[in-house]
């Protein structure tokens, strides 16, 4: 499933107001994307997931999200189901290969983050396993310091987000709050 993952930073510092700030940011994202047929915008573990219809142009989503105040950064990619006790790295490898095929690169790295620490694999295990699989399938080299492309993996409680891009947002606070 195609989706976008949105990260924010200043909202997380605002204590008791955090929930209302997050609701305001979600409302602003929905408003920015309302005519694109977005299925769902929801808050997950200090990030916001936006389910995107397959027919929507990624460039249009990027253009709109870049203008939503309160967004630190966002990525467009795929979400796949995750089992905490036995993650399927073959499915994750297939998703990663699909994401990177749209980019030209000679070196890459994999960066993984776990929101749920109950996962049996560590972030470093996933980076190593997925990096080796991509290397074997594409023949491209790994460069941890200066890669041409970074594959981003975010492991949530029940799903994994995979992307090969990250875009900056305007940051700050959402329109409609004073803080």
mmCIF file of the C-alpha atoms, coordinates in Angstrom:
data_MODEL
# 
_entry.id   MODEL 
# 
loop_
_atom_site.group_PDB 
_atom_site.id 
_atom_site.type_symbol 
_atom_site.label_atom_id 
_atom_site.label_alt_id 
_atom_site.label_comp_id 
_atom_site.label_asym_id 
_atom_site.label_entity_id 
_atom_site.label_seq_id 
_atom_site.pdbx_PDB_ins_code 
_atom_site.Cartn_x 
_atom_site.Cartn_y 
_atom_site.Cartn_z 
_atom_site.occupancy 
_atom_site.B_iso_or_equiv 
_atom_site.pdbx_formal_charge 
_atom_site.auth_seq_id 
_atom_site.auth_comp_id 
_atom_site.auth_asym_id 
_atom_site.auth_atom_id 
_atom_site.pdbx_PDB_model_num 
ATOM 1   C CA . UNK A 1 1   ? 0.000  0.000   0.000   1.00 0.00 ? 1   UNK A CA 1 
ATOM 2   C CA . UNK A 1 2   ? 1.315  3.466   -0.911  1.00 0.00 ? 2   UNK A CA 1 
ATOM 3   C CA . UNK A 1 3   ? 1.548  5.958   1.902   1.00 0.00 ? 3   UNK A CA 1 
ATOM 4   C CA . UNK A 1 4   ? 3.401  8.920   3.333   1.00 0.00 ? 4   UNK A CA 1 
ATOM 5   C CA . UNK A 1 5   ? 4.980  9.106   6.765   1.00 0.00 ? 5   UNK A CA 1 
ATOM 6   C CA . UNK A 1 6   ? 5.162  12.567  8.310   1.00 0.00 ? 6   UNK A CA 1 
ATOM 7   C CA . UNK A 1 7   ? 7.507  13.500  11.165  1.00 0.00 ? 7   UNK A CA 1 
ATOM 8   C CA . UNK A 1 8   ? 7.172  16.533  13.368  1.00 0.00 ? 8   UNK A CA 1 
ATOM 9   C CA . UNK A 1 9   ? 9.390  17.785  16.174  1.00 0.00 ? 9   UNK A CA 1 
ATOM 10  C CA . UNK A 1 10  ? 8.255  20.905  18.015  1.00 0.00 ? 10  UNK A CA 1 
ATOM 11  C CA . UNK A 1 11  ? 4.832  19.428  18.759  1.00 0.00 ? 11  UNK A CA 1 
ATOM 12  C CA . UNK A 1 12  ? 6.397  16.656  20.811  1.00 0.00 ? 12  UNK A CA 1 
ATOM 13  C CA . UNK A 1 13  ? 7.796  19.211  23.269  1.00 0.00 ? 13  UNK A CA 1 
ATOM 14  C CA . UNK A 1 14  ? 4.509  20.835  24.174  1.00 0.00 ? 14  UNK A CA 1 
ATOM 15  C CA . UNK A 1 15  ? 3.347  18.585  27.061  1.00 0.00 ? 15  UNK A CA 1 
ATOM 16  C CA . UNK A 1 16  ? -0.403 18.676  27.734  1.00 0.00 ? 16  UNK A CA 1 
ATOM 17  C CA . UNK A 1 17  ? -1.086 20.578  24.508  1.00 0.00 ? 17  UNK A CA 1 
ATOM 18  C CA . UNK A 1 18  ? 0.593  17.956  22.357  1.00 0.00 ? 18  UNK A CA 1 
ATOM 19  C CA . UNK A 1 19  ? -2.591 16.054  21.544  1.00 0.00 ? 19  UNK A CA 1 
ATOM 20  C CA . UNK A 1 20  ? -4.465 19.148  20.365  1.00 0.00 ? 20  UNK A CA 1 
ATOM 21  C CA . UNK A 1 21  ? -1.434 20.249  18.296  1.00 0.00 ? 21  UNK A CA 1 
ATOM 22  C CA . UNK A 1 22  ? -1.278 16.811  16.664  1.00 0.00 ? 22  UNK A CA 1 
ATOM 23  C CA . UNK A 1 23  ? -5.014 16.961  15.892  1.00 0.00 ? 23  UNK A CA 1 
ATOM 24  C CA . UNK A 1 24  ? -4.525 20.385  14.324  1.00 0.00 ? 24  UNK A CA 1 
ATOM 25  C CA . UNK A 1 25  ? -1.614 19.122  12.178  1.00 0.00 ? 25  UNK A CA 1 
ATOM 26  C CA . UNK A 1 26  ? -3.679 16.120  11.035  1.00 0.00 ? 26  UNK A CA 1 
ATOM 27  C CA . UNK A 1 27  ? -6.558 18.464  10.147  1.00 0.00 ? 27  UNK A CA 1 
ATOM 28  C CA . UNK A 1 28  ? -4.187 20.692  8.140   1.00 0.00 ? 28  UNK A CA 1 
ATOM 29  C CA . UNK A 1 29  ? -2.755 17.670  6.284   1.00 0.00 ? 29  UNK A CA 1 
ATOM 30  C CA . UNK A 1 30  ? -6.272 16.428  5.453   1.00 0.00 ? 30  UNK A CA 1 
ATOM 31  C CA . UNK A 1 31  ? -7.189 19.885  4.175   1.00 0.00 ? 31  UNK A CA 1 
ATOM 32  C CA . UNK A 1 32  ? -4.065 20.076  1.982   1.00 0.00 ? 32  UNK A CA 1 
ATOM 33  C CA . UNK A 1 33  ? -4.773 16.649  0.453   1.00 0.00 ? 33  UNK A CA 1 
ATOM 34  C CA . UNK A 1 34  ? -8.591 16.644  0.495   1.00 0.00 ? 34  UNK A CA 1 
ATOM 35  C CA . UNK A 1 35  ? -9.124 16.574  -3.279  1.00 0.00 ? 35  UNK A CA 1 
ATOM 36  C CA . UNK A 1 36  ? -6.651 13.708  -3.846  1.00 0.00 ? 36  UNK A CA 1 
ATOM 37  C CA . UNK A 1 37  ? -8.820 10.906  -2.430  1.00 0.00 ? 37  UNK A CA 1 
ATOM 38  C CA . UNK A 1 38  ? -6.632 10.294  0.619   1.00 0.00 ? 38  UNK A CA 1 
ATOM 39  C CA . UNK A 1 39  ? -8.041 7.328   2.513   1.00 0.00 ? 39  UNK A CA 1 
ATOM 40  C CA . UNK A 1 40  ? -6.729 7.849   6.017   1.00 0.00 ? 40  UNK A CA 1 
ATOM 41  C CA . UNK A 1 41  ? -4.557 10.231  8.043   1.00 0.00 ? 41  UNK A CA 1 
ATOM 42  C CA . UNK A 1 42  ? -3.674 8.935   11.502  1.00 0.00 ? 42  UNK A CA 1 
ATOM 43  C CA . UNK A 1 43  ? -1.213 9.457   14.320  1.00 0.00 ? 43  UNK A CA 1 
ATOM 44  C CA . UNK A 1 44  ? 1.127  6.519   15.046  1.00 0.00 ? 44  UNK A CA 1 
ATOM 45  C CA . UNK A 1 45  ? 3.973  6.622   17.570  1.00 0.00 ? 45  UNK A CA 1 
ATOM 46  C CA . UNK A 1 46  ? 4.945  10.302  17.099  1.00 0.00 ? 46  UNK A CA 1 
ATOM 47  C CA . UNK A 1 47  ? 4.535  10.142  13.336  1.00 0.00 ? 47  UNK A CA 1 
ATOM 48  C CA . UNK A 1 48  ? 1.572  10.545  11.037  1.00 0.00 ? 48  UNK A CA 1 
ATOM 49  C CA . UNK A 1 49  ? 0.700  7.969   8.385   1.00 0.00 ? 49  UNK A CA 1 
ATOM 50  C CA . UNK A 1 50  ? -1.221 9.022   5.282   1.00 0.00 ? 50  UNK A CA 1 
ATOM 51  C CA . UNK A 1 51  ? -2.701 6.240   3.142   1.00 0.00 ? 51  UNK A CA 1 
ATOM 52  C CA . UNK A 1 52  ? -2.536 7.312   -0.493  1.00 0.00 ? 52  UNK A CA 1 
ATOM 53  C CA . UNK A 1 53  ? -4.586 6.080   -3.449  1.00 0.00 ? 53  UNK A CA 1 
ATOM 54  C CA . UNK A 1 54  ? -2.459 4.356   -6.096  1.00 0.00 ? 54  UNK A CA 1 
ATOM 55  C CA . UNK A 1 55  ? -3.602 6.757   -8.810  1.00 0.00 ? 55  UNK A CA 1 
ATOM 56  C CA . UNK A 1 56  ? -2.449 9.949   -7.040  1.00 0.00 ? 56  UNK A CA 1 
ATOM 57  C CA . UNK A 1 57  ? 0.735  11.499  -8.450  1.00 0.00 ? 57  UNK A CA 1 
ATOM 58  C CA . UNK A 1 58  ? 3.586  11.459  -5.891  1.00 0.00 ? 58  UNK A CA 1 
ATOM 59  C CA . UNK A 1 59  ? 4.776  14.884  -7.108  1.00 0.00 ? 59  UNK A CA 1 
ATOM 60  C CA . UNK A 1 60  ? 1.429  16.405  -6.170  1.00 0.00 ? 60  UNK A CA 1 
ATOM 61  C CA . UNK A 1 61  ? 1.577  14.933  -2.650  1.00 0.00 ? 61  UNK A CA 1 
ATOM 62  C CA . UNK A 1 62  ? 5.175  16.167  -2.209  1.00 0.00 ? 62  UNK A CA 1 
ATOM 63  C CA . UNK A 1 63  ? 4.247  19.666  -3.370  1.00 0.00 ? 63  UNK A CA 1 
ATOM 64  C CA . UNK A 1 64  ? 1.298  19.885  -0.967  1.00 0.00 ? 64  UNK A CA 1 
ATOM 65  C CA . UNK A 1 65  ? 3.056  18.435  2.101   1.00 0.00 ? 65  UNK A CA 1 
ATOM 66  C CA . UNK A 1 66  ? 6.057  20.751  1.654   1.00 0.00 ? 66  UNK A CA 1 
ATOM 67  C CA . UNK A 1 67  ? 3.711  23.657  2.424   1.00 0.00 ? 67  UNK A CA 1 
ATOM 68  C CA . UNK A 1 68  ? 2.052  22.307  5.610   1.00 0.00 ? 68  UNK A CA 1 
ATOM 69  C CA . UNK A 1 69  ? 3.484  24.105  8.640   1.00 0.00 ? 69  UNK A CA 1 
ATOM 70  C CA . UNK A 1 70  ? 4.370  21.760  11.500  1.00 0.00 ? 70  UNK A CA 1 
ATOM 71  C CA . UNK A 1 71  ? 5.916  19.061  9.283   1.00 0.00 ? 71  UNK A CA 1 
ATOM 72  C CA . UNK A 1 72  ? 9.641  18.536  9.951   1.00 0.00 ? 72  UNK A CA 1 
ATOM 73  C CA . UNK A 1 73  ? 10.069 15.966  7.157   1.00 0.00 ? 73  UNK A CA 1 
ATOM 74  C CA . UNK A 1 74  ? 8.106  13.358  5.247   1.00 0.00 ? 74  UNK A CA 1 
ATOM 75  C CA . UNK A 1 75  ? 8.660  10.323  3.041   1.00 0.00 ? 75  UNK A CA 1 
ATOM 76  C CA . UNK A 1 76  ? 6.573  8.615   0.382   1.00 0.00 ? 76  UNK A CA 1 
ATOM 77  C CA . UNK A 1 77  ? 6.801  4.849   0.162   1.00 0.00 ? 77  UNK A CA 1 
ATOM 78  C CA . UNK A 1 78  ? 5.123  1.549   0.959   1.00 0.00 ? 78  UNK A CA 1 
ATOM 79  C CA . UNK A 1 79  ? 3.658  0.008   4.087   1.00 0.00 ? 79  UNK A CA 1 
ATOM 80  C CA . UNK A 1 80  ? 3.793  -3.747  4.540   1.00 0.00 ? 80  UNK A CA 1 
ATOM 81  C CA . UNK A 1 81  ? 2.454  -5.899  7.423   1.00 0.00 ? 81  UNK A CA 1 
ATOM 82  C CA . UNK A 1 82  ? 4.865  -6.875  10.204  1.00 0.00 ? 82  UNK A CA 1 
ATOM 83  C CA . UNK A 1 83  ? 4.902  -9.760  12.660  1.00 0.00 ? 83  UNK A CA 1 
ATOM 84  C CA . UNK A 1 84  ? 6.980  -8.828  15.699  1.00 0.00 ? 84  UNK A CA 1 
ATOM 85  C CA . UNK A 1 85  ? 8.028  -12.404 16.445  1.00 0.00 ? 85  UNK A CA 1 
ATOM 86  C CA . UNK A 1 86  ? 9.085  -13.337 12.910  1.00 0.00 ? 86  UNK A CA 1 
ATOM 87  C CA . UNK A 1 87  ? 9.539  -10.420 10.503  1.00 0.00 ? 87  UNK A CA 1 
ATOM 88  C CA . UNK A 1 88  ? 9.539  -11.445 6.835   1.00 0.00 ? 88  UNK A CA 1 
ATOM 89  C CA . UNK A 1 89  ? 12.699 -9.905  5.387   1.00 0.00 ? 89  UNK A CA 1 
ATOM 90  C CA . UNK A 1 90  ? 11.943 -11.277 1.902   1.00 0.00 ? 90  UNK A CA 1 
ATOM 91  C CA . UNK A 1 91  ? 8.798  -9.141  1.662   1.00 0.00 ? 91  UNK A CA 1 
ATOM 92  C CA . UNK A 1 92  ? 10.726 -6.159  3.022   1.00 0.00 ? 92  UNK A CA 1 
ATOM 93  C CA . UNK A 1 93  ? 13.516 -6.731  0.476   1.00 0.00 ? 93  UNK A CA 1 
ATOM 94  C CA . UNK A 1 94  ? 10.971 -6.831  -2.363  1.00 0.00 ? 94  UNK A CA 1 
ATOM 95  C CA . UNK A 1 95  ? 9.426  -3.551  -1.161  1.00 0.00 ? 95  UNK A CA 1 
ATOM 96  C CA . UNK A 1 96  ? 12.852 -1.909  -0.848  1.00 0.00 ? 96  UNK A CA 1 
ATOM 97  C CA . UNK A 1 97  ? 13.863 -3.047  -4.346  1.00 0.00 ? 97  UNK A CA 1 
ATOM 98  C CA . UNK A 1 98  ? 10.636 -1.605  -5.743  1.00 0.00 ? 98  UNK A CA 1 
ATOM 99  C CA . UNK A 1 99  ? 11.308 1.737   -4.018  1.00 0.00 ? 99  UNK A CA 1 
ATOM 100 C CA . UNK A 1 100 ? 14.911 2.033   -5.243  1.00 0.00 ? 100 UNK A CA 1 
ATOM 101 C CA . UNK A 1 101 ? 14.234 1.100   -8.873  1.00 0.00 ? 101 UNK A CA 1 
ATOM 102 C CA . UNK A 1 102 ? 12.984 4.657   -9.539  1.00 0.00 ? 102 UNK A CA 1 
ATOM 103 C CA . UNK A 1 103 ? 16.370 6.125   -8.570  1.00 0.00 ? 103 UNK A CA 1 
ATOM 104 C CA . UNK A 1 104 ? 19.774 6.061   -10.237 1.00 0.00 ? 104 UNK A CA 1 
ATOM 105 C CA . UNK A 1 105 ? 22.611 5.427   -7.791  1.00 0.00 ? 105 UNK A CA 1 
ATOM 106 C CA . UNK A 1 106 ? 25.865 3.557   -7.432  1.00 0.00 ? 106 UNK A CA 1 
ATOM 107 C CA . UNK A 1 107 ? 26.111 3.459   -3.627  1.00 0.00 ? 107 UNK A CA 1 
ATOM 108 C CA . UNK A 1 108 ? 23.444 3.142   -0.948  1.00 0.00 ? 108 UNK A CA 1 
ATOM 109 C CA . UNK A 1 109 ? 22.812 2.635   2.738   1.00 0.00 ? 109 UNK A CA 1 
ATOM 110 C CA . UNK A 1 110 ? 19.890 1.318   4.780   1.00 0.00 ? 110 UNK A CA 1 
ATOM 111 C CA . UNK A 1 111 ? 18.725 3.245   7.844   1.00 0.00 ? 111 UNK A CA 1 
ATOM 112 C CA . UNK A 1 112 ? 16.242 1.453   10.121  1.00 0.00 ? 112 UNK A CA 1 
ATOM 113 C CA . UNK A 1 113 ? 14.319 2.759   13.130  1.00 0.00 ? 113 UNK A CA 1 
ATOM 114 C CA . UNK A 1 114 ? 12.166 0.703   15.469  1.00 0.00 ? 114 UNK A CA 1 
ATOM 115 C CA . UNK A 1 115 ? 9.198  2.348   17.175  1.00 0.00 ? 115 UNK A CA 1 
ATOM 116 C CA . UNK A 1 116 ? 8.419  -0.943  18.924  1.00 0.00 ? 116 UNK A CA 1 
ATOM 117 C CA . UNK A 1 117 ? 11.402 -2.451  20.734  1.00 0.00 ? 117 UNK A CA 1 
ATOM 118 C CA . UNK A 1 118 ? 9.625  -5.819  21.125  1.00 0.00 ? 118 UNK A CA 1 
ATOM 119 C CA . UNK A 1 119 ? 10.734 -6.706  17.602  1.00 0.00 ? 119 UNK A CA 1 
ATOM 120 C CA . UNK A 1 120 ? 13.155 -9.643  17.715  1.00 0.00 ? 120 UNK A CA 1 
ATOM 121 C CA . UNK A 1 121 ? 15.606 -7.995  15.296  1.00 0.00 ? 121 UNK A CA 1 
ATOM 122 C CA . UNK A 1 122 ? 17.519 -4.847  16.196  1.00 0.00 ? 122 UNK A CA 1 
ATOM 123 C CA . UNK A 1 123 ? 17.695 -1.864  13.856  1.00 0.00 ? 123 UNK A CA 1 
ATOM 124 C CA . UNK A 1 124 ? 21.292 -2.787  13.050  1.00 0.00 ? 124 UNK A CA 1 
ATOM 125 C CA . UNK A 1 125 ? 20.293 -6.395  12.228  1.00 0.00 ? 125 UNK A CA 1 
ATOM 126 C CA . UNK A 1 126 ? 17.680 -5.151  9.780   1.00 0.00 ? 126 UNK A CA 1 
ATOM 127 C CA . UNK A 1 127 ? 20.101 -2.663  8.211   1.00 0.00 ? 127 UNK A CA 1 
ATOM 128 C CA . UNK A 1 128 ? 22.704 -5.386  7.755   1.00 0.00 ? 128 UNK A CA 1 
ATOM 129 C CA . UNK A 1 129 ? 20.319 -8.054  6.391   1.00 0.00 ? 129 UNK A CA 1 
ATOM 130 C CA . UNK A 1 130 ? 18.444 -5.725  4.059   1.00 0.00 ? 130 UNK A CA 1 
ATOM 131 C CA . UNK A 1 131 ? 21.650 -4.035  2.883   1.00 0.00 ? 131 UNK A CA 1 
ATOM 132 C CA . UNK A 1 132 ? 23.175 -7.411  2.019   1.00 0.00 ? 132 UNK A CA 1 
ATOM 133 C CA . UNK A 1 133 ? 20.031 -8.481  0.147   1.00 0.00 ? 133 UNK A CA 1 
ATOM 134 C CA . UNK A 1 134 ? 19.917 -5.240  -1.877  1.00 0.00 ? 134 UNK A CA 1 
ATOM 135 C CA . UNK A 1 135 ? 23.637 -5.542  -2.604  1.00 0.00 ? 135 UNK A CA 1 
ATOM 136 C CA . UNK A 1 136 ? 23.186 -9.121  -3.856  1.00 0.00 ? 136 UNK A CA 1 
ATOM 137 C CA . UNK A 1 137 ? 20.154 -8.294  -6.021  1.00 0.00 ? 137 UNK A CA 1 
ATOM 138 C CA . UNK A 1 138 ? 21.437 -5.040  -7.562  1.00 0.00 ? 138 UNK A CA 1 
ATOM 139 C CA . UNK A 1 139 ? 25.224 -5.343  -7.483  1.00 0.00 ? 139 UNK A CA 1 
ATOM 140 C CA . UNK A 1 140 ? 25.398 -1.828  -6.000  1.00 0.00 ? 140 UNK A CA 1 
ATOM 141 C CA . UNK A 1 141 ? 27.905 -0.999  -3.260  1.00 0.00 ? 141 UNK A CA 1 
ATOM 142 C CA . UNK A 1 142 ? 27.190 0.030   0.318   1.00 0.00 ? 142 UNK A CA 1 
ATOM 143 C CA . UNK A 1 143 ? 28.520 3.378   1.514   1.00 0.00 ? 143 UNK A CA 1 
ATOM 144 C CA . UNK A 1 144 ? 27.610 4.284   5.077   1.00 0.00 ? 144 UNK A CA 1 
ATOM 145 C CA . UNK A 1 145 ? 29.240 7.730   5.040   1.00 0.00 ? 145 UNK A CA 1 
ATOM 146 C CA . UNK A 1 146 ? 28.387 9.211   1.626   1.00 0.00 ? 146 UNK A CA 1 
ATOM 147 C CA . UNK A 1 147 ? 25.672 7.138   -0.081  1.00 0.00 ? 147 UNK A CA 1 
ATOM 148 C CA . UNK A 1 148 ? 23.997 8.241   -3.295  1.00 0.00 ? 148 UNK A CA 1 
ATOM 149 C CA . UNK A 1 149 ? 20.721 6.813   -1.954  1.00 0.00 ? 149 UNK A CA 1 
ATOM 150 C CA . UNK A 1 150 ? 19.391 6.002   1.516   1.00 0.00 ? 150 UNK A CA 1 
ATOM 151 C CA . UNK A 1 151 ? 16.684 3.383   2.048   1.00 0.00 ? 151 UNK A CA 1 
ATOM 152 C CA . UNK A 1 152 ? 14.603 4.354   5.092   1.00 0.00 ? 152 UNK A CA 1 
ATOM 153 C CA . UNK A 1 153 ? 12.908 1.607   7.098   1.00 0.00 ? 153 UNK A CA 1 
ATOM 154 C CA . UNK A 1 154 ? 10.540 2.425   9.967   1.00 0.00 ? 154 UNK A CA 1 
ATOM 155 C CA . UNK A 1 155 ? 9.298  -0.522  11.983  1.00 0.00 ? 155 UNK A CA 1 
ATOM 156 C CA . UNK A 1 156 ? 6.036  0.224   13.765  1.00 0.00 ? 156 UNK A CA 1 
ATOM 157 C CA . UNK A 1 157 ? 4.003  -2.183  15.923  1.00 0.00 ? 157 UNK A CA 1 
ATOM 158 C CA . UNK A 1 158 ? 2.155  -3.948  13.120  1.00 0.00 ? 158 UNK A CA 1 
ATOM 159 C CA . UNK A 1 159 ? 3.722  -2.660  9.925   1.00 0.00 ? 159 UNK A CA 1 
ATOM 160 C CA . UNK A 1 160 ? 6.929  -1.569  8.244   1.00 0.00 ? 160 UNK A CA 1 
ATOM 161 C CA . UNK A 1 161 ? 7.308  1.607   6.218   1.00 0.00 ? 161 UNK A CA 1 
ATOM 162 C CA . UNK A 1 162 ? 9.874  1.510   3.406   1.00 0.00 ? 162 UNK A CA 1 
ATOM 163 C CA . UNK A 1 163 ? 11.020 4.548   1.418   1.00 0.00 ? 163 UNK A CA 1 
ATOM 164 C CA . UNK A 1 164 ? 13.985 5.746   -0.624  1.00 0.00 ? 164 UNK A CA 1 
ATOM 165 C CA . UNK A 1 165 ? 13.337 9.463   -0.203  1.00 0.00 ? 165 UNK A CA 1 
ATOM 166 C CA . UNK A 1 166 ? 12.980 12.046  2.548   1.00 0.00 ? 166 UNK A CA 1 
ATOM 167 C CA . UNK A 1 167 ? 11.749 15.602  2.027   1.00 0.00 ? 167 UNK A CA 1 
ATOM 168 C CA . UNK A 1 168 ? 11.968 18.580  4.356   1.00 0.00 ? 168 UNK A CA 1 
ATOM 169 C CA . UNK A 1 169 ? 8.805  20.336  5.478   1.00 0.00 ? 169 UNK A CA 1 
ATOM 170 C CA . UNK A 1 170 ? 8.558  23.924  6.686   1.00 0.00 ? 170 UNK A CA 1 
ATOM 171 C CA . UNK A 1 171 ? 8.762  22.877  10.362  1.00 0.00 ? 171 UNK A CA 1 
ATOM 172 C CA . UNK A 1 172 ? 7.408  25.078  13.115  1.00 0.00 ? 172 UNK A CA 1 
ATOM 173 C CA . UNK A 1 173 ? 3.943  24.823  14.581  1.00 0.00 ? 173 UNK A CA 1 
ATOM 174 C CA . UNK A 1 174 ? 0.737  23.957  12.694  1.00 0.00 ? 174 UNK A CA 1 
ATOM 175 C CA . UNK A 1 175 ? -1.419 26.799  11.429  1.00 0.00 ? 175 UNK A CA 1 
ATOM 176 C CA . UNK A 1 176 ? -4.268 27.276  13.885  1.00 0.00 ? 176 UNK A CA 1 
ATOM 177 C CA . UNK A 1 177 ? -2.357 26.904  17.160  1.00 0.00 ? 177 UNK A CA 1 
ATOM 178 C CA . UNK A 1 178 ? -0.483 29.439  19.211  1.00 0.00 ? 178 UNK A CA 1 
ATOM 179 C CA . UNK A 1 179 ? 2.430  28.104  21.161  1.00 0.00 ? 179 UNK A CA 1 
# 
